[in-house]
Structure formats: C-alpha cells, structure tokens
Amino acid sequence: MLNKILRILREEYEKTQEDVAKDLNISRVRYNQYETGKRSPDNEVLIQLAKYYNTTTDYLLGKSEIRNPYKEAPEKTDEDIDLWLSKTDGYKELPEKDRELISNLAKNLLEKHRKEK
C-alpha cells in the first residue's frame, strides 16, 4: 500500500524519484525500493515523507483516507458568526439591541484577526 501511495504522491507533485531522494537526502535506489515495495522506510524517513508530501503517516500507511486533516479551515463569514450566535444558549433571549452588540463585536474581532495575519 505504502509503495503505491508514494508513487501516486510523487507523480502528483511532478517529481522524479531522483528529486525526492535528493530532497530527503537519501539515495535514489533507496527511494526506488520504497516505491517498489522492496524496502520499508524507517520511522524517521516515514515522518520525513509525510512532511514532504504534506500528509500524515497514517495516510501513507493506508490507515486513513484523510490526506491532510490539518488543512486550515475556511475563513468564517458574517453569516457563519450569526448562525453560531443564534445556536448559543440564551442568545435568542437577549434584547435585540444586545444581540446586535454581540454580533458586531464578534465580527469586528474577526476582522481585526484577519488584518493581523
């Protein structure tokens, strides 16, 4: 399983075996053995491969179908904030003026955070 996944990822990245081997500071022959299944990488190299291909060791080993669980979540929108607030206990019971104040505060803080990035 690992050998097939490594080949697929390498081809997606449009790299040669030589490119990957050089980037990981291993021989091309050694990397070729990983792709042909003649050899398995040790834990250190497996971790390097996961970082190189921006994935997890579980994905490389075929234990997870999720390629990158750490991918950043999409930006929150004003509508997302309003929806989240509407589902918060007690929010609907507040006077309209207070709900608007909380909503505006949350949106302003989000905007401030975006500008700081």
Z-matrix of the N, CA and C atoms (Angstrom, degrees):
N
C 1 1.453
C 2 1.533 1 110.77
N 3 1.341 2 116.76 1 -48.93
C 4 1.463 3 121.54 2 -179.35
C 5 1.522 4 111.06 3 -56.54
N 6 1.327 5 116.08 4 -44.26
C 7 1.461 6 119.08 5 -177.22
C 8 1.536 7 111.83 6 -60.39
N 9 1.328 8 117.14 7 -40.85
C 10 1.463 9 120.30 8 -179.82
C 11 1.527 10 111.34 9 -68.58
N 12 1.323 11 115.80 10 -40.74
C 13 1.468 12 120.42 11 179.97
C 14 1.523 13 110.20 12 -64.25
N 15 1.329 14 117.04 13 -42.59
C 16 1.473 15 119.98 14 179.07
C 17 1.528 16 111.47 15 -61.10
N 18 1.327 17 116.01 16 -42.41
C 19 1.475 18 119.07 17 179.69
C 20 1.528 19 110.95 18 -64.02
N 21 1.339 20 115.82 19 -45.01
C 22 1.466 21 120.06 20 -179.43
C 23 1.532 22 110.74 21 -61.23
N 24 1.320 23 116.36 22 -46.24
C 25 1.471 24 119.60 23 -179.56
C 26 1.525 25 110.99 24 -63.77
N 27 1.324 26 116.51 25 -43.73
C 28 1.461 27 119.62 26 -179.80
C 29 1.527 28 110.94 27 -59.58
N 30 1.328 29 115.83 28 -43.15
C 31 1.459 30 119.69 29 179.42
C 32 1.528 31 111.54 30 -67.25
N 33 1.332 32 117.29 31 -37.51
C 34 1.468 33 120.17 32 176.52
C 35 1.526 34 111.05 33 -62.33
N 36 1.319 35 115.74 34 -36.66
C 37 1.466 36 120.68 35 179.54
C 38 1.526 37 111.76 36 -81.21
N 39 1.336 38 115.82 37 -1.76
C 40 1.467 39 122.76 38 -179.77
C 41 1.524 40 111.35 39 55.21
N 42 1.321 41 114.48 40 48.09
C 43 1.462 42 121.42 41 179.13
C 44 1.525 43 109.18 42 -115.32
N 45 1.303 44 115.27 43 154.11
C 46 1.455 45 120.52 44 171.64
C 47 1.528 46 107.96 45 -92.08
N 48 1.314 47 115.33 46 165.79
C 49 1.464 48 118.30 47 175.06
C 50 1.527 49 110.15 48 -60.19
N 51 1.290 50 115.64 49 -36.77
C 52 1.475 51 120.97 50 178.36
C 53 1.532 52 110.56 51 -62.08
N 54 1.327 53 116.71 52 -42.80
C 55 1.473 54 120.53 53 178.97
C 56 1.530 55 110.92 54 -59.32
N 57 1.318 56 115.89 55 -50.03
C 58 1.471 57 120.60 56 -177.20
C 59 1.521 58 110.06 57 -63.84
N 60 1.311 59 116.56 58 -45.75
C 61 1.463 60 120.87 59 -179.52
C 62 1.526 61 110.82 60 -58.76
N 63 1.313 62 115.34 61 -44.12
C 64 1.464 63 119.73 62 179.81
C 65 1.527 64 110.69 63 -64.38
N 66 1.335 65 117.18 64 -44.61
C 67 1.460 66 121.20 65 -179.80
C 68 1.526 67 111.98 66 -63.02
N 69 1.339 68 117.13 67 -32.54
C 70 1.466 69 121.35 68 -179.14
C 71 1.529 70 112.43 69 -93.19
N 72 1.315 71 115.56 70 -2.15
C 73 1.470 72 121.41 71 179.41
C 74 1.542 73 111.71 72 61.75
N 75 1.335 74 114.57 73 44.63
C 76 1.462 75 121.12 74 173.63
C 77 1.530 76 107.34 75 -129.98
N 78 1.320 77 117.21 76 169.01
C 79 1.466 78 119.14 77 179.93
C 80 1.526 79 110.67 78 -77.28
N 81 1.337 80 115.75 79 154.72
C 82 1.452 81 120.33 80 177.23
C 83 1.511 82 110.18 81 -64.08
N 84 1.321 83 117.17 82 -37.98
C 85 1.472 84 121.52 83 179.23
C 86 1.534 85 109.80 84 -59.60
N 87 1.312 86 115.91 85 -44.30
C 88 1.467 87 119.99 86 179.85
C 89 1.528 88 110.76 87 -62.71
N 90 1.343 89 115.95 88 -45.55
C 91 1.462 90 118.63 89 179.15
C 92 1.530 91 110.64 90 -63.58
N 93 1.321 92 116.45 91 -40.17
C 94 1.465 93 120.52 92 177.53
C 95 1.527 94 110.98 93 -58.38
N 96 1.314 95 116.60 94 -37.82
C 97 1.465 96 120.30 95 178.98
C 98 1.532 97 111.23 96 -65.50
N 99 1.319 98 117.01 97 -32.02
C 100 1.467 99 119.77 98 175.82
C 101 1.532 100 110.10 99 -65.90
N 102 1.328 101 115.83 100 -43.35
C 103 1.465 102 120.07 101 -178.42
C 104 1.523 103 113.57 102 -72.88
N 105 1.312 104 116.89 103 -25.98
C 106 1.464 105 119.21 104 179.51
C 107 1.532 106 111.73 105 -92.95
N 108 1.315 107 116.80 106 -5.59
C 109 1.455 108 121.07 107 178.07
C 110 1.520 109 113.73 108 80.95
N 111 1.334 110 117.27 109 9.87
C 112 1.466 111 120.67 110 179.46
C 113 1.527 112 112.01 111 -79.00
N 114 1.321 113 115.11 112 -16.40
C 115 1.461 114 119.93 113 -177.75
C 116 1.527 115 107.77 114 -150.73
N 117 1.331 116 115.65 115 147.16
C 118 1.471 117 120.59 116 175.76
C 119 1.517 118 108.95 117 -108.61
N 120 1.324 119 117.15 118 140.27
C 121 1.463 120 119.05 119 178.65
C 122 1.527 121 110.83 120 -69.60
N 123 1.329 122 116.19 121 148.07
C 124 1.458 123 118.75 122 173.84
C 125 1.525 124 107.76 123 -72.36
N 126 1.310 125 116.47 124 172.30
C 127 1.470 126 120.64 125 -175.25
C 128 1.524 127 112.75 126 -57.76
N 129 1.316 128 117.22 127 -40.06
C 130 1.466 129 120.72 128 -179.45
C 131 1.527 130 111.46 129 -61.78
N 132 1.315 131 116.18 130 -45.45
C 133 1.468 132 120.30 131 179.85
C 134 1.526 133 110.20 132 -69.75
N 135 1.317 134 117.12 133 -37.11
C 136 1.466 135 120.42 134 177.97
C 137 1.535 136 110.22 135 -59.58
N 138 1.315 137 116.65 136 -42.71
C 139 1.464 138 121.13 137 177.54
C 140 1.524 139 110.47 138 -64.74
N 141 1.336 140 117.20 139 -41.68
C 142 1.471 141 120.72 140 176.74
C 143 1.528 142 110.70 141 -60.13
N 144 1.325 143 116.44 142 -42.17
C 145 1.459 144 120.60 143 179.81
C 146 1.529 145 111.16 144 -63.95
N 147 1.317 146 116.57 145 -41.81
C 148 1.468 147 120.30 146 179.06
C 149 1.530 148 110.28 147 -61.87
N 150 1.315 149 117.03 148 -44.14
C 151 1.476 150 120.08 149 178.19
C 152 1.531 151 110.46 150 -65.12
N 153 1.310 152 115.70 151 -42.82
C 154 1.467 153 121.18 152 -178.53
C 155 1.524 154 111.24 153 -58.90
N 156 1.328 155 116.04 154 -43.18
C 157 1.458 156 120.64 155 -178.22
C 158 1.528 157 113.01 156 -94.84
N 159 1.330 158 116.38 157 10.89
C 160 1.462 159 122.19 158 176.49
C 161 1.530 160 111.41 159 52.87
N 162 1.326 161 114.79 160 52.82
C 163 1.459 162 120.73 161 -179.89
C 164 1.520 163 108.90 162 -144.30
N 165 1.314 164 116.90 163 -164.37
C 166 1.460 165 121.35 164 179.40
C 167 1.521 166 110.30 165 -114.19
N 168 1.313 167 115.43 166 161.03
C 169 1.461 168 119.03 167 176.22
C 170 1.532 169 109.90 168 -65.33
N 171 1.320 170 117.45 169 -34.29
C 172 1.465 171 120.10 170 177.06
C 173 1.526 172 111.18 171 -59.58
N 174 1.322 173 116.81 172 -41.42
C 175 1.466 174 119.90 173 178.74
C 176 1.529 175 110.13 174 -64.73
N 177 1.335 176 116.38 175 -45.10
C 178 1.459 177 119.79 176 -179.59
C 179 1.520 178 111.77 177 -60.67
N 180 1.331 179 116.05 178 -36.15
C 181 1.465 180 120.68 179 -178.14
C 182 1.525 181 113.20 180 -84.41
N 183 1.344 182 116.54 181 -0.96
C 184 1.455 183 120.41 182 178.59
C 185 1.520 184 113.33 183 78.63
N 186 1.321 185 117.35 184 16.92
C 187 1.466 186 121.09 185 -179.45
C 188 1.524 187 112.35 186 -92.35
N 189 1.326 188 116.63 187 -8.57
C 190 1.458 189 121.61 188 178.62
C 191 1.521 190 108.78 189 -143.88
N 192 1.308 191 115.18 190 143.14
C 193 1.463 192 119.97 191 176.41
C 194 1.524 193 111.13 192 -93.07
N 195 1.323 194 116.23 193 -5.67
C 196 1.461 195 120.86 194 -179.53
C 197 1.523 196 108.13 195 -86.42
N 198 1.310 197 114.91 196 112.86
C 199 1.458 198 120.13 197 -174.03
C 200 1.520 199 112.43 198 -69.90
N 201 1.323 200 116.79 199 -43.87
C 202 1.465 201 119.00 200 -179.86
C 203 1.517 202 109.82 201 -143.21
N 204 1.324 203 117.34 202 91.81
C 205 1.462 204 119.90 203 -178.98
C 206 1.522 205 112.92 204 -72.14
N 207 1.338 206 116.67 205 -9.53
C 208 1.456 207 120.32 206 -176.15
C 209 1.519 208 113.21 207 -97.74
N 210 1.312 209 115.61 208 5.05
C 211 1.457 210 119.93 209 179.70
C 212 1.519 211 109.19 210 -56.18
N 213 1.318 212 116.04 211 139.27
C 214 1.466 213 119.52 212 -178.12
C 215 1.521 214 111.12 213 -61.96
N 216 1.309 215 114.06 214 140.76
C 217 1.458 216 119.89 215 176.53
C 218 1.520 217 109.15 216 -69.81
N 219 1.322 218 117.13 217 151.97
C 220 1.463 219 119.23 218 178.27
C 221 1.518 220 110.69 219 -64.20
N 222 1.324 221 114.98 220 154.26
C 223 1.465 222 121.20 221 178.62
C 224 1.526 223 110.75 222 -57.63
N 225 1.294 224 115.45 223 139.99
C 226 1.468 225 120.41 224 176.04
C 227 1.526 226 109.09 225 -78.93
N 228 1.315 227 115.68 226 143.44
C 229 1.458 228 121.43 227 179.17
C 230 1.520 229 109.48 228 -108.17
N 231 1.322 230 116.09 229 169.98
C 232 1.465 231 120.49 230 176.66
C 233 1.527 232 110.74 231 -58.65
N 234 1.324 233 116.35 232 -36.69
C 235 1.461 234 119.99 233 179.65
C 236 1.530 235 110.74 234 -65.61
N 237 1.340 236 116.27 235 -37.84
C 238 1.469 237 120.23 236 177.34
C 239 1.523 238 110.70 237 -62.20
N 240 1.319 239 116.13 238 -41.57
C 241 1.468 240 120.72 239 -179.62
C 242 1.520 241 109.94 240 -64.59
N 243 1.332 242 116.77 241 -45.82
C 244 1.465 243 119.94 242 179.46
C 245 1.525 244 111.11 243 -61.69
N 246 1.325 245 117.13 244 -40.15
C 247 1.459 246 120.67 245 179.22
C 248 1.526 247 110.33 246 -65.29
N 249 1.327 248 116.37 247 -45.36
C 250 1.463 249 120.44 248 179.09
C 251 1.529 250 110.94 249 -60.56
N 252 1.320 251 116.47 250 -45.46
C 253 1.460 252 119.71 251 179.72
C 254 1.522 253 111.80 252 -62.99
N 255 1.322 254 116.33 253 -38.68
C 256 1.462 255 119.62 254 -178.22
C 257 1.534 256 111.68 255 -65.69
N 258 1.335 257 116.87 256 -21.70
C 259 1.465 258 120.75 257 179.77
C 260 1.530 259 112.17 258 -95.28
N 261 1.323 260 116.65 259 -0.91
C 262 1.460 261 120.91 260 -179.98
C 263 1.526 262 109.65 261 -81.53
N 264 1.330 263 115.00 262 132.72
C 265 1.469 264 120.06 263 -179.60
C 266 1.527 265 111.40 264 -52.67
N 267 1.301 266 115.86 265 131.25
C 268 1.456 267 122.17 266 174.06
C 269 1.517 268 115.09 267 84.52
N 270 1.322 269 117.88 268 -14.57
C 271 1.466 270 120.57 269 -176.13
C 272 1.527 271 111.42 270 -60.92
N 273 1.324 272 116.55 271 -44.40
C 274 1.466 273 120.47 272 -177.46
C 275 1.530 274 112.10 273 -67.01
N 276 1.319 275 116.09 274 -21.97
C 277 1.463 276 120.14 275 -178.92
C 278 1.526 277 112.93 276 -81.07
N 279 1.326 278 116.11 277 -12.88
C 280 1.469 279 119.79 278 179.33
C 281 1.524 280 110.37 279 -73.41
N 282 1.328 281 115.80 280 153.86
C 283 1.468 282 118.34 281 174.34
C 284 1.538 283 110.17 282 -62.24
N 285 1.308 284 115.93 283 150.06
C 286 1.468 285 122.00 284 -178.88
C 287 1.527 286 111.62 285 -50.21
N 288 1.306 287 117.69 286 -42.16
C 289 1.461 288 122.84 287 -178.49
C 290 1.534 289 110.76 288 -60.29
N 291 1.341 290 117.30 289 -42.67
C 292 1.464 291 121.39 290 179.50
C 293 1.530 292 111.38 291 -70.21
N 294 1.332 293 117.08 292 -39.50
C 295 1.466 294 120.11 293 177.12
C 296 1.525 295 110.62 294 -61.00
N 297 1.314 296 116.18 295 -42.05
C 298 1.469 297 120.52 296 179.38
C 299 1.529 298 110.54 297 -64.67
N 300 1.333 299 116.72 298 -40.34
C 301 1.465 300 121.50 299 178.96
C 302 1.532 301 110.47 300 -61.78
N 303 1.333 302 117.29 301 -46.06
C 304 1.466 303 121.70 302 179.47
C 305 1.521 304 110.57 303 -64.15
N 306 1.310 305 117.02 304 -43.85
C 307 1.455 306 121.65 305 -179.98
C 308 1.530 307 110.83 306 -61.27
N 309 1.316 308 116.84 307 -45.93
C 310 1.471 309 120.78 308 179.72
C 311 1.524 310 111.48 309 -64.74
N 312 1.331 311 116.48 310 -39.71
C 313 1.462 312 120.26 311 178.28
C 314 1.528 313 110.62 312 -61.95
N 315 1.338 314 117.11 313 -46.26
C 316 1.460 315 121.37 314 179.55
C 317 1.533 316 110.63 315 -61.47
N 318 1.308 317 117.24 316 -42.73
C 319 1.472 318 120.92 317 -179.50
C 320 1.522 319 111.15 318 -67.05
N 321 1.329 320 117.34 319 -39.01
C 322 1.469 321 120.96 320 178.43
C 323 1.525 322 111.22 321 -66.36
N 324 1.320 323 116.57 322 -41.31
C 325 1.467 324 119.97 323 178.35
C 326 1.526 325 110.78 324 -64.68
N 327 1.322 326 116.90 325 -40.40
C 328 1.459 327 120.73 326 177.61
C 329 1.530 328 110.52 327 -62.89
N 330 1.295 329 116.66 328 -44.61
C 331 1.470 330 121.04 329 179.18
C 332 1.532 331 110.46 330 -62.37
N 333 1.322 332 117.18 331 -41.96
C 334 1.474 333 121.84 332 178.07
C 335 1.516 334 109.40 333 -60.63
N 336 1.324 335 117.43 334 -45.20
C 337 1.457 336 122.41 335 179.60
C 338 1.534 337 111.27 336 -60.91
N 339 1.322 338 116.90 337 -42.06
C 340 1.473 339 121.01 338 179.58
C 341 1.517 340 111.62 339 -63.14
N 342 1.333 341 116.40 340 -38.95
C 343 1.465 342 120.34 341 -179.10
C 344 1.529 343 111.73 342 -69.11
N 345 1.349 344 116.38 343 -30.02
C 346 1.457 345 120.55 344 -179.59
C 347 1.509 346 112.90 345 -74.12
N 348 1.328 347 116.86 346 -21.02
C 349 1.485 348 120.70 347 179.34
C 350 1.455 349 109.16 348 -68.29
